[in-house]
């Protein structure tokens, strides 16, 4: 059937047809860099990393743009409060740009650890002030925005389709609702395109309306259209950004260009703790650096992929520990396969694996709106059958390599979970000593019960894997064959 995606704008699954195939333009709202990234960020960016990986696997040439918000995001996520970066910079007693640079580096460190591919372009809001001022100017000339006391607001009454993404109406934007009424606004739902800089505000730039800084929403429209054009295939982001952020992006972009802004809106759901959204403002977040101190980043990635990107992900230690056990089984199976292929313990038995059937099942899952829980289940079924086959027979090196190629493509290239050569080697070195001690102890007990043939099978099996046992008066020792 081909790839189908859930479009938040139409609230239906649709066939994915890019504007100019095989090219795909994809923009995802990046982090506001005023603190270390947490598991909520990981849910979003692992999800969209998976989407980028699968689109490229399917043959699309994806240009992936993800911004860095280093100015303009106010503490109430609308038009009131303090700039989040500048507020935190006062707490830390550093310049706002120093703070932004510190946490931008931290963000990419965490994403690299998770196996998240770097975006092709990572534009910063502070680096695109000119483009944002130009977009505001266009909106004012078109009668969609107005200046008031040094700030500029978008007039939502001038855009008839306002609310089409979130389902909200202009009438619902009543005083006392989400956005506080301000006398300088014509309507409480009007949103800031440019904010006047008050005395003492550090992040400020000259503009036709006086010194100030851009509103949060305008940066994504200006930067996405600069790099991807006025109509973009995919725009992604967290479900919590659907309103007001993404709704405002649509209004200002389409009012300025008179063209459809986004063809497919994709929104990931949130991470919850005891059913409540995980977030810095609620104080219930777990930073990725803290999580990585307990679990390997690949464990966290698997934990995220075991839920659909549009489903909430409830965090608990038990749930992540479960993902860790699953990853151990995955790594052990892959290590077993690659050890057999590498060390010449293959044979000539015919393979009983129907690789094509697994390929079809995996593709069917991913083509259904990137259903990673089903895709991950296909992988574990594949590895389970593979283990059973390797225990009962010795397939040829060619068959082993075909199986490994499937793993590299699907577990590694798409899911981003393949341990890789270095990880496999590290895993071997880490588990080998306790594993050998366990086997030597079991063999000693078997010999005490005079089960000589079984003891010999353990010795001979280890020799076939490149490990030798030497029995001496002080016990049994082991070493790798050179």
C-alpha positions as CSV (number, residue, x, y, z in Angstrom):
1,X,0.0,0.0,0.0
2,X,2.9,2.4,0.6
3,X,3.5,4.8,3.4
4,X,0.6,6.3,5.2
5,X,0.9,9.0,7.9
6,X,-1.5,10.5,10.4
7,X,-1.9,14.2,9.5
8,X,-2.9,16.2,12.5
9,X,-4.4,18.8,10.2
10,X,-7.0,16.5,8.6
11,X,-7.1,14.1,11.6
12,X,-6.8,11.1,9.2
13,X,-4.2,8.7,7.9
14,X,-3.2,9.8,4.4
15,X,-1.0,8.4,1.7
16,X,2.4,10.1,1.9
17,X,3.0,12.0,-1.4
18,X,5.8,14.7,-1.2
19,X,5.5,17.8,-3.2
20,X,8.5,17.0,-5.5
21,X,9.5,13.4,-5.0
22,X,11.9,12.0,-4.2
23,X,12.8,15.1,-2.3
24,X,11.2,15.6,1.1
25,X,11.5,18.8,3.2
26,X,11.1,18.2,6.9
27,X,11.1,20.7,9.7
28,X,10.9,19.8,13.4
29,X,10.7,22.3,16.3
30,X,13.9,22.0,18.2
31,X,14.7,22.7,21.9
32,X,14.6,25.9,23.8
33,X,18.2,25.8,25.2
34,X,18.0,27.0,28.8
35,X,18.6,23.6,30.5
36,X,19.7,20.1,30.0
37,X,17.5,17.9,27.8
38,X,15.1,15.5,29.5
39,X,13.2,12.3,28.6
40,X,10.5,14.4,27.0
41,X,12.9,15.8,24.5
42,X,14.2,12.3,23.8
43,X,10.7,11.0,23.0
44,X,10.3,13.8,20.4
45,X,13.7,13.7,18.8
46,X,14.1,9.9,18.7
47,X,10.6,9.7,17.1
48,X,11.5,12.1,14.4
49,X,14.9,10.6,13.9
50,X,13.2,7.3,13.3
51,X,10.9,9.0,10.7
52,X,13.9,10.5,8.9
53,X,15.8,7.2,8.9
54,X,12.8,5.3,7.5
55,X,12.1,7.9,4.8
56,X,15.7,7.7,3.6
57,X,15.5,3.9,3.7
58,X,12.4,4.1,1.5
59,X,14.4,6.1,-1.1
60,X,13.5,9.7,-0.3
61,X,16.1,12.4,-0.2
62,X,15.2,14.2,3.0
63,X,16.4,17.7,3.9
64,X,15.9,17.8,7.6
65,X,15.9,21.1,9.4
66,X,15.6,21.5,13.2
67,X,15.9,24.8,14.8
68,X,17.5,25.9,18.1
69,X,15.4,28.4,20.0
70,X,17.8,30.8,21.8
71,X,15.5,33.8,22.1
72,X,11.8,34.7,22.2
73,X,10.3,31.7,24.0
74,X,8.5,33.3,26.9
75,X,7.7,31.5,30.2
76,X,4.0,31.1,29.5
77,X,4.6,29.7,26.0
78,X,2.6,32.7,24.7
79,X,3.1,36.4,25.0
80,X,3.5,36.9,28.7
81,X,6.3,36.3,31.2
82,X,10.1,36.4,30.7
83,X,12.3,35.0,28.0
84,X,13.3,31.5,29.2
85,X,16.9,31.8,28.2
86,X,17.4,35.3,29.6
87,X,15.6,34.4,32.9
88,X,17.9,31.3,33.4
89,X,21.0,33.4,32.5
90,X,20.2,35.7,35.5
91,X,20.0,32.7,37.8
92,X,23.3,31.3,36.5
93,X,24.9,34.8,36.3
94,X,26.1,34.3,32.8
95,X,25.4,36.1,29.5
96,X,22.2,34.6,27.7
97,X,24.3,33.6,24.7
98,X,26.8,31.8,26.9
99,X,23.9,29.9,28.5
100,X,22.4,29.1,25.1
101,X,25.7,27.9,23.8
102,X,26.3,25.7,26.8
103,X,22.9,23.9,26.6
104,X,23.0,23.7,22.8
105,X,26.2,21.7,23.1
106,X,24.6,19.6,25.9
107,X,21.6,18.9,23.7
108,X,23.7,17.6,20.8
109,X,25.8,15.5,23.2
110,X,22.7,13.8,24.5
111,X,21.2,13.3,21.0
112,X,24.5,11.8,19.7
113,X,24.5,9.4,22.6
114,X,20.9,8.3,21.7
115,X,21.9,7.6,18.1
116,X,19.9,10.6,16.8
117,X,21.2,11.7,13.4
118,X,22.2,15.3,13.3
119,X,19.8,17.6,11.3
120,X,21.1,18.7,7.9
121,X,20.6,22.3,9.1
122,X,20.2,23.5,12.7
123,X,19.4,27.2,12.4
124,X,19.3,29.5,15.5
125,X,16.6,32.1,16.1
126,X,19.3,34.7,16.9
127,X,21.0,34.1,13.6
128,X,17.8,34.8,11.6
129,X,16.6,38.1,13.0
130,X,16.7,39.8,9.6
131,X,14.4,37.1,8.1
132,X,12.0,37.4,11.0
133,X,11.8,41.2,10.7
134,X,11.1,40.8,7.0
135,X,8.3,38.3,7.6
136,X,6.7,40.7,10.2
137,X,7.0,43.6,7.6
138,X,5.2,41.5,5.0
139,X,2.4,40.7,7.4
140,X,2.0,44.4,8.3
141,X,1.9,45.4,4.6
142,X,-0.8,42.7,4.0
143,X,-3.0,44.0,6.8
144,X,-2.5,40.9,9.0
145,X,-0.5,42.6,11.7
146,X,-0.4,45.9,13.6
147,X,2.1,47.8,15.8
148,X,1.2,48.7,19.3
149,X,3.5,50.5,21.8
150,X,6.6,49.2,20.1
151,X,5.4,45.6,19.8
152,X,3.8,44.0,16.7
153,X,0.9,41.5,16.9
154,X,-0.8,39.2,14.4
155,X,-4.5,40.0,14.0
156,X,-6.1,36.6,14.2
157,X,-9.4,38.1,12.9
158,X,-7.7,38.8,9.6
159,X,-7.0,35.1,8.9
160,X,-10.3,33.2,8.5
161,X,-8.7,29.7,8.8
162,X,-7.2,30.5,12.3
163,X,-7.8,27.4,14.5
164,X,-7.9,24.8,11.7
165,X,-5.1,22.7,13.2
166,X,-6.1,22.8,16.9
167,X,-9.9,23.0,16.3
168,X,-10.2,26.2,18.3
169,X,-12.2,29.2,17.2
170,X,-11.5,32.9,17.5
171,X,-14.6,33.1,19.8
172,X,-13.0,30.6,22.2
173,X,-10.1,33.0,22.7
174,X,-11.9,34.9,25.3
175,X,-10.5,37.1,28.1
176,X,-9.2,35.2,31.0
177,X,-8.6,32.0,29.0
178,X,-5.0,31.0,28.1
179,X,-3.7,34.4,27.1
180,X,-4.0,37.3,29.5
181,X,-5.7,40.3,28.1
182,X,-3.4,43.2,27.4
183,X,-4.5,46.7,26.5
184,X,-2.1,46.9,23.6
185,X,-3.8,44.0,21.8
186,X,-7.0,44.4,19.7
187,X,-8.1,40.9,20.6
188,X,-6.8,38.6,23.5
189,X,-6.0,35.9,21.0
190,X,-3.7,38.1,18.9
191,X,-0.1,36.9,19.2
192,X,3.2,38.7,19.3
193,X,5.4,38.8,16.2
194,X,7.8,41.3,17.7
195,X,8.2,42.3,21.3
196,X,9.4,45.6,22.7
197,X,12.5,45.2,24.8
198,X,12.0,46.6,28.3
199,X,14.8,48.3,30.1
200,X,17.5,45.8,31.2
201,X,16.5,43.2,28.5
202,X,19.8,42.0,27.1
203,X,18.6,40.1,24.0
204,X,17.5,43.0,21.8
205,X,17.8,44.1,18.1
206,X,16.9,47.2,16.2
207,X,13.8,47.0,14.1
208,X,11.4,49.4,12.3
209,X,9.3,49.4,15.4
210,X,12.1,50.0,17.9
211,X,14.5,47.8,19.8
212,X,13.1,44.4,20.7
213,X,13.2,40.7,20.0
214,X,11.1,38.3,17.9
215,X,8.1,36.4,19.1
216,X,8.5,32.6,19.6
217,X,6.2,31.6,16.8
218,X,7.7,33.7,14.0
219,X,11.1,32.1,14.1
220,X,9.9,28.7,12.9
221,X,8.0,30.2,10.0
222,X,10.9,32.4,8.9
223,X,13.6,29.7,9.2
224,X,11.5,26.8,7.8
225,X,10.5,28.8,4.7
226,X,14.1,30.1,4.2
227,X,15.5,26.6,3.9
228,X,12.6,24.5,2.7
229,X,10.4,26.9,0.7
230,X,6.9,28.3,1.3
231,X,5.2,25.0,1.2
232,X,6.8,22.2,3.2
233,X,6.2,18.5,3.1
234,X,6.4,17.6,6.9
235,X,6.4,19.7,10.0
236,X,6.9,17.8,13.3
237,X,6.8,18.7,16.9
238,X,5.4,17.9,20.3
239,X,1.6,17.6,20.7
240,X,1.8,20.4,23.3
241,X,3.0,22.8,20.6
242,X,-0.1,22.3,18.5
243,X,-1.6,25.3,20.1
244,X,-0.6,28.1,20.2
245,X,2.8,27.6,18.5
246,X,1.9,25.6,15.4
247,X,-1.5,27.2,15.0
248,X,0.3,30.6,14.9
249,X,2.9,29.3,12.4
250,X,0.1,28.4,10.0
251,X,-1.6,31.7,10.3
252,X,1.4,33.9,9.8
253,X,2.9,31.8,7.1
254,X,-0.2,31.4,4.9
255,X,-1.2,35.0,5.5
256,X,2.2,36.1,4.2
257,X,2.5,33.7,1.2
258,X,-1.2,32.9,0.3
259,X,0.0,29.3,-0.1
260,X,-0.5,26.1,2.0
261,X,2.2,26.1,4.6
262,X,2.5,22.4,5.6
263,X,1.3,19.3,3.7
264,X,1.6,16.9,6.7
265,X,1.6,17.8,10.3
266,X,3.1,15.1,12.6
267,X,2.9,15.4,16.3
268,X,4.5,13.2,18.9
269,X,2.8,12.6,22.2
270,X,4.4,13.3,25.6
271,X,6.3,11.4,28.3
272,X,4.3,11.1,31.5
273,X,5.1,10.4,35.1
274,X,2.1,8.9,37.0
275,X,-0.1,10.1,34.1
276,X,1.2,13.7,34.2
277,X,3.2,15.4,31.5
278,X,7.0,15.4,32.2
279,X,8.3,18.9,32.0
280,X,10.7,21.4,33.6
281,X,7.8,23.6,34.7
282,X,6.3,20.8,36.7
283,X,9.6,19.7,38.3
284,X,9.0,16.0,37.5
285,X,11.5,15.6,34.7
286,X,14.5,13.3,34.4
287,X,17.4,14.7,32.5
288,X,19.0,12.5,29.9
289,X,22.4,12.8,31.6
290,X,20.8,11.4,34.8
291,X,19.1,8.7,32.9
292,X,22.3,7.7,31.1
293,X,24.0,7.3,34.5
294,X,21.6,4.4,35.2
295,X,20.8,3.1,31.7
296,X,22.8,2.9,28.5
297,X,21.4,5.4,25.9
298,X,20.5,2.5,23.6
299,X,18.2,1.3,26.4
300,X,16.5,4.6,26.5
301,X,16.1,4.6,22.8
302,X,14.5,1.1,22.8
303,X,12.2,2.2,25.6
304,X,11.0,5.1,23.5
305,X,10.6,3.0,20.3
306,X,8.5,0.4,22.1
307,X,5.7,3.1,22.2
308,X,4.1,4.6,19.1
309,X,5.2,8.2,18.5
310,X,1.6,9.4,18.8
311,X,1.0,7.5,22.1
312,X,2.0,8.8,25.5
313,X,4.9,7.1,27.1
314,X,4.7,6.6,30.9
315,X,8.1,6.6,32.6
316,X,8.9,4.3,35.4
317,X,12.1,2.5,36.4
318,X,10.5,-0.9,35.9
319,X,9.5,0.0,32.3
320,X,13.1,1.1,31.4
321,X,14.6,-1.9,33.2
322,X,12.3,-4.0,31.0
323,X,13.7,-2.3,27.9
324,X,17.2,-3.0,29.2
325,X,16.5,-6.8,29.5
326,X,15.1,-6.7,26.0
327,X,18.2,-5.0,24.7
328,X,20.4,-7.6,26.4
329,X,18.6,-10.4,24.6
330,X,18.9,-8.5,21.3
331,X,22.6,-7.9,21.7
332,X,23.3,-11.5,22.8
333,X,21.5,-12.8,19.7
334,X,23.3,-10.5,17.3
335,X,26.7,-11.2,19.0
336,X,26.0,-14.9,18.6
337,X,25.3,-14.6,14.9
338,X,28.3,-12.4,14.2
339,X,30.6,-14.6,16.3
340,X,29.6,-17.6,14.2
341,X,30.1,-15.8,10.9
342,X,33.5,-14.3,12.0
343,X,35.1,-17.3,13.7
344,X,34.3,-19.9,11.1
345,X,31.8,-22.0,13.1
346,X,29.3,-21.9,10.3
347,X,28.4,-25.1,8.4
348,X,26.5,-26.1,5.3
349,X,23.0,-26.7,6.7
350,X,20.2,-24.9,4.8
351,X,18.8,-21.8,6.5
352,X,15.2,-22.1,7.6
353,X,14.7,-18.3,8.0
354,X,12.2,-16.7,5.7
355,X,13.9,-13.3,5.7
356,X,11.5,-12.0,3.0
357,X,8.5,-12.6,5.3
358,X,10.1,-10.6,8.1
359,X,11.0,-7.9,5.6
360,X,7.4,-7.6,4.6
361,X,6.1,-7.6,8.2
362,X,8.6,-4.9,9.2
363,X,7.7,-2.7,6.2
364,X,4.0,-3.2,6.8
365,X,4.4,-1.9,10.3
366,X,6.5,1.1,9.4
367,X,4.3,2.0,6.5
368,X,1.4,2.2,8.9
369,X,2.3,5.6,10.3
370,X,5.7,4.5,11.6
371,X,4.4,1.8,14.0
372,X,7.6,1.1,15.9
373,X,6.0,-1.1,18.6
374,X,5.0,-3.6,15.8
375,X,8.4,-3.1,14.0
376,X,10.3,-3.8,17.2
377,X,8.1,-6.9,17.8
378,X,9.0,-8.2,14.3
379,X,12.7,-7.8,15.2
380,X,12.4,-9.8,18.4
381,X,10.4,-12.5,16.5
382,X,13.2,-12.5,13.9
383,X,15.9,-12.9,16.5
384,X,14.0,-15.5,18.4
385,X,13.7,-17.7,15.3
386,X,17.3,-17.0,14.4
387,X,18.5,-18.2,17.8
388,X,16.4,-21.4,17.6
389,X,17.9,-22.1,14.1
390,X,21.5,-21.5,15.3
391,X,20.9,-23.8,18.2
392,X,19.7,-26.6,15.9
393,X,21.8,-26.2,12.8
394,X,24.9,-24.6,11.4
395,X,23.9,-22.5,8.3
396,X,26.5,-21.4,5.8
397,X,28.4,-18.2,6.0
398,X,26.4,-16.8,3.1
399,X,23.2,-17.5,4.9
400,X,24.6,-15.9,8.1
401,X,25.6,-12.8,6.2
402,X,22.1,-12.5,4.6
403,X,20.6,-12.6,8.1
404,X,23.2,-10.1,9.4
405,X,22.5,-7.8,6.5
406,X,18.8,-7.7,7.4
407,X,19.7,-6.9,11.0
408,X,22.1,-4.1,10.0
409,X,19.5,-2.5,7.8
410,X,16.4,-2.8,10.1
411,X,17.8,-2.9,13.6
412,X,20.7,-0.6,12.8
413,X,19.9,1.7,9.9
414,X,16.2,2.2,10.6
415,X,15.7,1.6,14.4
416,X,19.2,2.9,15.3
417,X,19.7,0.0,17.8
418,X,22.4,-2.1,16.2
419,X,25.3,-2.4,18.7
420,X,27.8,-2.1,15.9
421,X,31.3,-3.5,15.7
422,X,32.7,-1.4,18.6
423,X,29.7,-2.1,20.9
424,X,29.7,-5.8,20.0
425,X,33.4,-6.0,20.9
426,X,32.9,-4.0,24.1
427,X,30.0,-6.2,25.0
428,X,32.1,-9.3,24.4
429,X,34.9,-8.1,26.7
430,X,32.5,-7.1,29.4
431,X,30.5,-10.3,29.7
432,X,33.2,-12.8,28.8
433,X,35.0,-13.2,32.2
434,X,31.9,-13.8,34.3
435,X,30.4,-16.0,31.6
436,X,33.5,-18.1,31.5
437,X,33.7,-18.4,35.2
438,X,30.0,-19.6,35.2
439,X,30.7,-22.2,32.6
440,X,33.8,-23.5,34.3
441,X,31.9,-23.8,37.6
442,X,29.1,-25.7,35.9
443,X,31.6,-28.0,34.2
444,X,33.3,-28.7,37.5
445,X,30.0,-29.7,39.1
446,X,29.3,-31.9,36.1
447,X,32.7,-33.6,36.4
448,X,32.0,-34.3,40.1
449,X,28.9,-36.2,39.1
450,X,31.1,-38.1,36.6
451,X,29.1,-36.9,33.6
452,X,32.3,-36.9,31.5
453,X,30.7,-36.7,28.0
454,X,28.7,-33.6,29.0
455,X,31.8,-32.0,30.5
456,X,33.7,-32.7,27.3
457,X,30.9,-31.1,25.2
458,X,31.3,-27.9,27.2
459,X,35.1,-27.9,26.6
460,X,34.8,-28.8,22.9
461,X,32.0,-26.2,22.3
462,X,34.1,-23.5,23.9
463,X,37.1,-24.6,21.8
464,X,34.9,-24.2,18.7
465,X,34.2,-20.6,19.8
466,X,37.9,-19.9,20.2
467,X,38.2,-20.4,23.9
468,X,40.5,-23.0,25.5
469,X,40.2,-24.6,28.9
470,X,43.3,-25.8,30.8
471,X,42.7,-28.2,33.8
472,X,45.5,-28.0,36.4
473,X,46.0,-28.9,40.1
474,X,44.9,-25.4,41.1
475,X,41.7,-25.5,39.0
476,X,40.6,-24.7,35.5
477,X,41.8,-21.6,33.7
478,X,40.8,-20.3,30.2
479,X,42.2,-18.2,27.5
480,X,41.4,-17.0,24.0
481,X,43.0,-18.8,21.1
482,X,45.4,-16.5,19.2
